[in-house]
Amino acid sequence: MKEVERKTDAYFRTLSSKELGEKVRLKVRDGEFALTIEECLLQSFTEQLYHIVELIALLWQMNIEPLVCSGSITIQKKVKRKNLAA
């Protein structure tokens, strides 16, 4: 994980505005399409955020209150959640 973070940091330090506008071609089952590097990075962020929220929802279903701090999730003790539907 440290190596991934190191390489990611190095990439973002050298990334220019011009490079953000460069197009990349992505192949999918039904063909291919183009996105800019900026669009790819935004899509990656959105996907990660989506999955974090999914994990939080699963923890709530298990009656576990997630503690979110600095972009990471840690688990707190089980807490009783009020039924808001009542």
C-alpha positions as a Markdown table, in Angstrom:
| # | Residue | x | y | z |
|---|---|---|---|---|
| 1 | Met | 0.0 | 0.0 | 0.0 |
| 2 | Lys | 2.8 | 2.4 | 0.8 |
| 3 | Glu | 4.3 | 1.9 | -2.7 |
| 4 | Val | 0.9 | 2.7 | -4.3 |
| 5 | Glu | 0.6 | 5.9 | -2.2 |
| 6 | Arg | 4.2 | 6.9 | -3.0 |
| 7 | Lys | 3.7 | 6.4 | -6.7 |
| 8 | Thr | 0.3 | 8.2 | -6.6 |
| 9 | Asp | 1.9 | 11.2 | -4.8 |
| 10 | Ala | 4.7 | 11.3 | -7.3 |
| 11 | Tyr | 2.2 | 11.2 | -10.2 |
| 12 | Phe | 0.1 | 14.1 | -8.8 |
| 13 | Arg | 3.2 | 16.2 | -8.1 |
| 14 | Thr | 4.3 | 16.1 | -11.7 |
| 15 | Leu | 0.8 | 16.2 | -13.3 |
| 16 | Ser | 0.2 | 19.4 | -15.4 |
| 17 | Ser | -3.0 | 21.1 | -16.5 |
| 18 | Lys | -2.1 | 20.1 | -20.1 |
| 19 | Glu | -1.8 | 16.5 | -19.1 |
| 20 | Leu | -5.2 | 16.6 | -17.4 |
| 21 | Gly | -6.8 | 17.4 | -20.8 |
| 22 | Glu | -5.1 | 14.5 | -22.6 |
| 23 | Lys | -7.5 | 11.8 | -23.8 |
| 24 | Val | -7.3 | 8.1 | -23.1 |
| 25 | Arg | -9.2 | 5.4 | -24.8 |
| 26 | Leu | -11.0 | 2.9 | -22.6 |
| 27 | Lys | -12.1 | -0.5 | -23.9 |
| 28 | Val | -15.3 | -2.1 | -22.6 |
| 29 | Arg | -17.3 | -5.1 | -23.5 |
| 30 | Asp | -19.4 | -3.3 | -26.1 |
| 31 | Gly | -16.7 | -1.1 | -27.6 |
| 32 | Glu | -14.5 | 1.7 | -26.5 |
| 33 | Phe | -14.8 | 5.4 | -25.5 |
| 34 | Ala | -12.5 | 8.3 | -24.7 |
| 35 | Leu | -12.1 | 10.3 | -21.5 |
| 36 | Thr | -9.7 | 12.9 | -20.4 |
| 37 | Ile | -7.2 | 12.1 | -17.6 |
| 38 | Glu | -9.1 | 14.6 | -15.5 |
| 39 | Glu | -12.4 | 12.7 | -16.1 |
| 40 | Cys | -10.7 | 9.4 | -15.3 |
| 41 | Leu | -9.5 | 10.7 | -12.0 |
| 42 | Leu | -12.9 | 12.2 | -11.1 |
| 43 | Gln | -14.5 | 8.8 | -12.0 |
| 44 | Ser | -12.1 | 7.0 | -9.8 |
| 45 | Phe | -12.8 | 9.3 | -6.9 |
| 46 | Thr | -16.5 | 8.9 | -7.4 |
| 47 | Glu | -16.3 | 5.1 | -7.5 |
| 48 | Gln | -14.2 | 5.0 | -4.3 |
| 49 | Leu | -16.7 | 7.4 | -2.5 |
| 50 | Tyr | -19.6 | 5.2 | -3.7 |
| 51 | His | -18.0 | 2.1 | -2.2 |
| 52 | Ile | -17.2 | 3.8 | 1.1 |
| 53 | Val | -20.8 | 4.8 | 1.5 |
| 54 | Glu | -21.9 | 1.2 | 0.7 |
| 55 | Leu | -19.6 | 0.0 | 3.5 |
| 56 | Ile | -21.1 | 2.6 | 5.9 |
| 57 | Ala | -24.6 | 1.4 | 5.0 |
| 58 | Leu | -23.7 | -2.2 | 5.7 |
| 59 | Leu | -22.2 | -1.3 | 9.1 |
| 60 | Trp | -25.4 | 0.6 | 10.0 |
| 61 | Gln | -27.4 | -2.5 | 9.0 |
| 62 | Met | -25.3 | -4.5 | 11.5 |
| 63 | Asn | -26.0 | -1.8 | 14.1 |
| 64 | Ile | -22.4 | -0.6 | 14.1 |
| 65 | Glu | -21.7 | 3.1 | 14.0 |
| 66 | Pro | -18.7 | 3.8 | 11.7 |
| 67 | Leu | -16.4 | 6.5 | 12.8 |
| 68 | Val | -15.1 | 8.4 | 9.7 |
| 69 | Cys | -12.0 | 10.4 | 10.1 |
| 70 | Ser | -9.4 | 11.6 | 7.6 |
| 71 | Gly | -11.0 | 9.7 | 4.8 |
| 72 | Ser | -10.7 | 6.3 | 6.5 |
| 73 | Ile | -13.3 | 4.3 | 8.3 |
| 74 | Thr | -12.8 | 2.8 | 11.7 |
| 75 | Ile | -15.3 | 0.8 | 13.7 |
| 76 | Gln | -16.7 | 2.0 | 17.0 |
| 77 | Lys | -18.4 | -0.1 | 19.5 |
| 78 | Lys | -21.9 | -1.3 | 18.7 |
| 79 | Val | -24.5 | 1.3 | 19.5 |
| 80 | Lys | -28.3 | 1.2 | 19.5 |
| 81 | Arg | -29.7 | 3.2 | 16.6 |
| 82 | Lys | -33.1 | 4.8 | 17.0 |
| 83 | Asn | -35.7 | 3.6 | 14.5 |
| 84 | Leu | -36.4 | 6.8 | 12.6 |
| 85 | Ala | -39.3 | 5.1 | 10.7 |
| 86 | Ala | -41.5 | 4.9 | 13.8 |
